[in-house]
């Protein structure tokens, strides 16, 4: 039977006011779509709004082929992030949480999540309370902590996360980040990974460090989605039984493709 994944957490619309341009997104959404594009059947577990943006979200994810059987609709506004571009880097502005403010993952959501081989979530996914039950079922759990290396959710979730991802603005040979990754594996993670943007990535698996490179992007358009697509590639490698260096390579490859388009995944015409 083919391996399958679920992403549980947020969905929102990114709106660039200075460009009058927008797209459906969210950590869980972007990772899910990119995993599905890489050949892994993937479901999204979230709640979107009853407004036009919510309908757009549903239509977009349905078009991408995701399992949206557990994408609920709540009365109210779909979450929206107001964005700008500083050169080619995205700048996050005001965030309106909308229906995500009251999002709840119920027993049926947890049961459904546990039917998958791996479940991914992220810092703003509001799914931390259900991760222990998912992890205890034997399903692998992945978590994107972004660049918040001191966020309290790290301590809260570390016992039920197998693959932890962190964005770091320093160097690969920085003793701090190496010790940081080692500590997270020593306390329960199978693999802890740091991404360094154009400098590549680094993983620790409890025995050795794995140094990940990059694929040059022919024409950088927007860095949005780089981290989520990298994680998608890495997790597809995990499900395929790849070695960590191959997981890092797969993540780097898909990430380089995503930053060459404006949206957080490559849209098939």
Order of alpha helices (4+ residues) and beta strands (2+ residues): beta-beta-beta-alpha-beta-alpha-beta-beta-beta-alpha-beta-alpha-beta-alpha-beta-alpha-beta-beta-beta-alpha-alpha
